[in-house]
Amino acid sequence: MANTTKKAKGKTYPQLQSLQSDEQCWHKIKVFLFDLRHFKERTDSRDRLELITDPLYIAAPYFEPPEVQKIKSFIPNGCDITLGQLIESTLDEKLNRRMQKRVATADYRVCAAHDLAPVFEKAFGVRPKDLQKDKKFVKSLTADGLVLRQS
């Protein structure tokens, strides 16, 4: 059995295998990633993303509180910080760059598809084209949204 935790700085953190082994949570992660890439062309994706109130984007309606904690504390491969810390530092960096570039337009928004999706996709080891080409997943998403039906 694969090790599903990682020790760092005296604490134990979940690893990717731990997230993937929870079918419901992994399905929700894939829906979240898909939505980040498709919010402009799919109203269901946009509707779900607009309900997020967490500044790190890992929250309801996608995830329940125990899942949020597990996901935020997960350490992506090749990192020595948690996903929550990685997203926070990425958002800070993106916002600082935008502030410098967008002073004239006053547009400081973070773009889900360009700024967030690549970070989450890399952390979870998911390629956007693989999700889009997965007809079973897209059909399930269209029919059931965040709910993973047992087949």
CYANA upper distance limits for C-alpha pairs under 8 A (distance plus 0.5 A):
  2 ALA  CA     17 GLN  CA      7.81
  3 ASN  CA     15 GLN  CA      8.39
  3 ASN  CA     17 GLN  CA      8.08
  4 THR  CA     14 PRO  CA      6.39
  4 THR  CA     15 GLN  CA      5.60
  4 THR  CA     16 LEU  CA      7.58
  4 THR  CA     17 GLN  CA      5.89
  4 THR  CA     18 SER  CA      5.25
  5 THR  CA     12 THR  CA      6.71
  5 THR  CA     13 TYR  CA      5.78
  5 THR  CA     14 PRO  CA      4.82
  5 THR  CA     15 GLN  CA      5.51
  5 THR  CA     18 SER  CA      7.67
  6 LYS  CA     12 THR  CA      5.97
  6 LYS  CA     13 TYR  CA      5.56
  6 LYS  CA     14 PRO  CA      6.67
  6 LYS  CA     15 GLN  CA      6.74
  6 LYS  CA     75 ILE  CA      8.13
  7 LYS  CA     11 LYS  CA      5.98
  7 LYS  CA     12 THR  CA      4.92
  7 LYS  CA     13 TYR  CA      6.65
  8 ALA  CA     12 THR  CA      6.94
  8 ALA  CA     13 TYR  CA      7.91
  8 ALA  CA     80 ASP  CA      8.11
 13 TYR  CA     73 SER  CA      6.58
 13 TYR  CA     74 PHE  CA      6.18
 13 TYR  CA     75 ILE  CA      7.10
 14 PRO  CA     18 SER  CA      6.46
 14 PRO  CA     19 LEU  CA      8.02
 14 PRO  CA     70 LYS  CA      7.20
 14 PRO  CA     71 ILE  CA      8.44
 14 PRO  CA     73 SER  CA      7.29
 14 PRO  CA     74 PHE  CA      5.30
 14 PRO  CA     75 ILE  CA      7.27
 15 GLN  CA     19 LEU  CA      7.43
 15 GLN  CA     74 PHE  CA      6.09
 15 GLN  CA     75 ILE  CA      6.51
 15 GLN  CA     76 PRO  CA      7.44
 16 LEU  CA     20 GLN  CA      6.70
 16 LEU  CA     74 PHE  CA      7.66
 16 LEU  CA     75 ILE  CA      8.26
 16 LEU  CA     76 PRO  CA      7.37
 16 LEU  CA     77 ASN  CA      8.41
 16 LEU  CA    124 PHE  CA      7.31
 17 GLN  CA     21 SER  CA      6.45
 18 SER  CA     22 ASP  CA      7.32
 19 LEU  CA     25 CYS  CA      7.14
 19 LEU  CA     26 TRP  CA      6.52
 19 LEU  CA     70 LYS  CA      8.46
 19 LEU  CA     71 ILE  CA      8.00
 20 GLN  CA     25 CYS  CA      8.03
 20 GLN  CA     26 TRP  CA      5.73
 21 SER  CA     26 TRP  CA      7.96
 22 ASP  CA     26 TRP  CA      6.50
 23 GLU  CA     27 HIS  CA      6.53
 24 GLN  CA     28 LYS  CA      6.79
 24 GLN  CA    147 VAL  CA      8.23
 24 GLN  CA    148 LEU  CA      6.65
 25 CYS  CA     29 ILE  CA      6.71
 25 CYS  CA     63 PHE  CA      7.95
 25 CYS  CA     67 GLU  CA      7.42
 26 TRP  CA     30 LYS  CA      6.75
 27 HIS  CA     31 VAL  CA      6.74
 27 HIS  CA    146 LEU  CA      7.84
 27 HIS  CA    148 LEU  CA      7.13
 28 LYS  CA     32 PHE  CA      6.57
 28 LYS  CA     62 TYR  CA      6.45
 28 LYS  CA     63 PHE  CA      7.53
 28 LYS  CA    146 LEU  CA      6.27
 28 LYS  CA    147 VAL  CA      8.41
 29 ILE  CA     33 LEU  CA      6.70
 29 ILE  CA     62 TYR  CA      8.13
 30 LYS  CA     34 PHE  CA      6.53
 30 LYS  CA    131 LEU  CA      7.96
 31 VAL  CA     35 ASP  CA      6.49
 31 VAL  CA    141 LEU  CA      7.59
 31 VAL  CA    145 GLY  CA      8.10
 31 VAL  CA    146 LEU  CA      7.13
 32 PHE  CA     36 LEU  CA      6.78
 32 PHE  CA     62 TYR  CA      7.22
 33 LEU  CA     37 ARG  CA      7.18
 33 LEU  CA    117 ALA  CA      6.91
 33 LEU  CA    120 PHE  CA      7.65
 33 LEU  CA    121 GLU  CA      7.28
 33 LEU  CA    128 PRO  CA      8.10
 34 PHE  CA     38 HIS  CA      6.69
 34 PHE  CA     45 SER  CA      8.37
 34 PHE  CA    128 PRO  CA      7.54
 34 PHE  CA    131 LEU  CA      7.30
 34 PHE  CA    132 GLN  CA      8.05
 35 ASP  CA     39 PHE  CA      5.98
 35 ASP  CA     45 SER  CA      5.11
 35 ASP  CA     46 ARG  CA      7.55
 35 ASP  CA     48 ARG  CA      8.38
 35 ASP  CA     49 LEU  CA      7.64
 36 LEU  CA     45 SER  CA      8.01
 36 LEU  CA     49 LEU  CA      8.09
 36 LEU  CA    112 ALA  CA      5.89
 36 LEU  CA    113 ALA  CA      5.90
 36 LEU  CA    116 LEU  CA      7.97
 36 LEU  CA    117 ALA  CA      6.20
 37 ARG  CA    112 ALA  CA      7.66
 37 ARG  CA    113 ALA  CA      5.37
 37 ARG  CA    117 ALA  CA      7.07
 37 ARG  CA    128 PRO  CA      8.07
 38 HIS  CA     42 ARG  CA      6.33
 38 HIS  CA     45 SER  CA      6.87
 38 HIS  CA     46 ARG  CA      8.24
 38 HIS  CA    113 ALA  CA      8.18
 39 PHE  CA     43 THR  CA      7.28
 39 PHE  CA     44 ASP  CA      8.35
 39 PHE  CA     45 SER  CA      5.44
 39 PHE  CA     46 ARG  CA      4.95
 39 PHE  CA     49 LEU  CA      8.06
 40 LYS  CA     46 ARG  CA      7.34
 42 ARG  CA     46 ARG  CA      6.87
 43 THR  CA     47 ASP  CA      6.38
 44 ASP  CA     48 ARG  CA      6.79
 45 SER  CA     49 LEU  CA      6.74
 46 ARG  CA     50 GLU  CA      6.51
 47 ASP  CA     51 LEU  CA      7.21
 48 ARG  CA     52 ILE  CA      7.78
 48 ARG  CA     61 PRO  CA      7.03
 48 ARG  CA     62 TYR  CA      8.24
 51 LEU  CA     60 ALA  CA      7.84
 51 LEU  CA     61 PRO  CA      7.07
 52 ILE  CA     57 TYR  CA      6.69
 52 ILE  CA     58 ILE  CA      8.33
 52 ILE  CA     59 ALA  CA      6.77
 52 ILE  CA     60 ALA  CA      6.56
 52 ILE  CA     61 PRO  CA      7.15
 53 THR  CA     57 TYR  CA      7.64
 53 THR  CA     59 ALA  CA      7.79
 53 THR  CA     60 ALA  CA      8.33
 54 ASP  CA     58 ILE  CA      6.93
 54 ASP  CA     59 ALA  CA      6.43
 56 LEU  CA     84 GLY  CA      7.42
 56 LEU  CA     87 ILE  CA      6.79
 56 LEU  CA     88 GLU  CA      6.90
 58 ILE  CA     62 TYR  CA      8.05
 58 ILE  CA     63 PHE  CA      7.56
 58 ILE  CA     68 VAL  CA      6.56
 58 ILE  CA     71 ILE  CA      8.14
 58 ILE  CA     72 LYS  CA      7.79
 59 ALA  CA     63 PHE  CA      5.68
 59 ALA  CA     64 GLU  CA      7.51
 59 ALA  CA     65 PRO  CA      7.91
 59 ALA  CA     68 VAL  CA      6.46
 60 ALA  CA     64 GLU  CA      6.79
 62 TYR  CA    146 LEU  CA      7.45
 63 PHE  CA     67 GLU  CA      6.18
 63 PHE  CA     68 VAL  CA      6.34
 64 GLU  CA     68 VAL  CA      6.65
 65 PRO  CA     69 GLN  CA      6.81
 66 PRO  CA     70 LYS  CA      6.78
 67 GLU  CA     71 ILE  CA      6.48
 68 VAL  CA     72 LYS  CA      6.47
 69 GLN  CA     73 SER  CA      6.55
 70 LYS  CA     74 PHE  CA      6.63
 71 ILE  CA     83 LEU  CA      7.53
 71 ILE  CA     84 GLY  CA      8.25
 72 LYS  CA     82 THR  CA      6.94
 72 LYS  CA     83 LEU  CA      5.67
 72 LYS  CA     84 GLY  CA      4.88
 72 LYS  CA     85 GLN  CA      8.32
 73 SER  CA     82 THR  CA      5.62
 73 SER  CA     83 LEU  CA      6.65
 73 SER  CA     84 GLY  CA      6.88
 74 PHE  CA     82 THR  CA      5.87
 74 PHE  CA     83 LEU  CA      6.17
 74 PHE  CA     84 GLY  CA      8.43
 75 ILE  CA     79 CYS  CA      6.87
 75 ILE  CA     80 ASP  CA      7.27
 75 ILE  CA     81 ILE  CA      6.44
 75 ILE  CA     82 THR  CA      4.90
 75 ILE  CA     83 LEU  CA      6.23
 76 PRO  CA     80 ASP  CA      8.45
 76 PRO  CA     81 ILE  CA      8.33
 76 PRO  CA     82 THR  CA      7.45
 76 PRO  CA     83 LEU  CA      6.95
 76 PRO  CA    123 ALA  CA      5.60
 76 PRO  CA    124 PHE  CA      7.62
 77 ASN  CA    123 ALA  CA      7.57
 81 ILE  CA     85 GLN  CA      6.61
 81 ILE  CA     86 LEU  CA      6.98
 82 THR  CA     86 LEU  CA      6.66
 83 LEU  CA     87 ILE  CA      6.53
 83 LEU  CA    123 ALA  CA      7.88
 84 GLY  CA     88 GLU  CA      6.63
 85 GLN  CA     89 SER  CA      6.63
 86 LEU  CA     90 THR  CA      6.55
 87 ILE  CA     91 LEU  CA      6.49
 87 ILE  CA    119 VAL  CA      7.91
 88 GLU  CA     92 ASP  CA      6.66
 89 SER  CA     93 GLU  CA      6.61
 90 THR  CA     94 LYS  CA      6.57
 91 LEU  CA     95 LEU  CA      6.41
 91 LEU  CA    110 VAL  CA      8.30
 91 LEU  CA    115 ASP  CA      8.45
 92 ASP  CA     96 ASN  CA      6.60
 93 GLU  CA     97 ARG  CA      6.76
 94 LYS  CA     98 ARG  CA      6.58
 94 LYS  CA    110 VAL  CA      7.90
 94 LYS  CA    115 ASP  CA      7.76
 95 LEU  CA     99 MET  CA      6.49
 95 LEU  CA    108 TYR  CA      7.23
 95 LEU  CA    109 ARG  CA      8.23
 95 LEU  CA    110 VAL  CA      7.57
 96 ASN  CA    100 GLN  CA      6.92
 97 ARG  CA    101 LYS  CA      6.77
 98 ARG  CA    102 ARG  CA      6.00
 98 ARG  CA    107 ASP  CA      8.33
 98 ARG  CA    108 TYR  CA      6.25
 98 ARG  CA    109 ARG  CA      8.42
 99 MET  CA    103 VAL  CA      6.35
 99 MET  CA    106 ALA  CA      8.49
 99 MET  CA    108 TYR  CA      6.57
102 ARG  CA    106 ALA  CA      6.10
102 ARG  CA    107 ASP  CA      6.25
102 ARG  CA    108 TYR  CA      7.05
103 VAL  CA    107 ASP  CA      7.93
110 VAL  CA    115 ASP  CA      6.86
110 VAL  CA    116 LEU  CA      8.32
111 CYS  CA    115 ASP  CA      5.76
111 CYS  CA    116 LEU  CA      7.38
112 ALA  CA    116 LEU  CA      5.45
112 ALA  CA    117 ALA  CA      6.52
113 ALA  CA    117 ALA  CA      5.69
113 ALA  CA    118 PRO  CA      8.07
114 HIS  CA    118 PRO  CA      7.42
115 ASP  CA    119 VAL  CA      7.90
116 LEU  CA    120 PHE  CA      6.90
117 ALA  CA    121 GLU  CA      6.37
118 PRO  CA    122 LYS  CA      6.52
119 VAL  CA    123 ALA  CA      6.69
120 PHE  CA    124 PHE  CA      6.60
121 GLU  CA    125 GLY  CA      6.26
121 GLU  CA    126 VAL  CA      5.48
121 GLU  CA    127 ARG  CA      6.78
121 GLU  CA    128 PRO  CA      7.78
122 LYS  CA    126 VAL  CA      6.99
122 LYS  CA    127 ARG  CA      8.26
126 VAL  CA    130 ASP  CA      7.86
126 VAL  CA    131 LEU  CA      8.22
127 ARG  CA    131 LEU  CA      7.35
128 PRO  CA    132 GLN  CA      6.85
129 LYS  CA    133 LYS  CA      6.49
130 ASP  CA    134 ASP  CA      6.63
131 LEU  CA    137 PHE  CA      7.70
131 LEU  CA    138 VAL  CA      8.07
132 GLN  CA    138 VAL  CA      7.38
134 ASP  CA    138 VAL  CA      6.80
135 LYS  CA    139 LYS  CA      6.44
136 LYS  CA    140 SER  CA      6.58
137 PHE  CA    141 LEU  CA      6.50
138 VAL  CA    142 THR  CA      6.54
139 LYS  CA    143 ALA  CA      6.65
140 SER  CA    144 ASP  CA      6.10
140 SER  CA    145 GLY  CA      7.46
140 SER  CA    148 LEU  CA      8.14
141 LEU  CA    145 GLY  CA      4.90
141 LEU  CA    146 LEU  CA      7.30
144 ASP  CA    148 LEU  CA      7.68
144 ASP  CA    149 ARG  CA      8.24
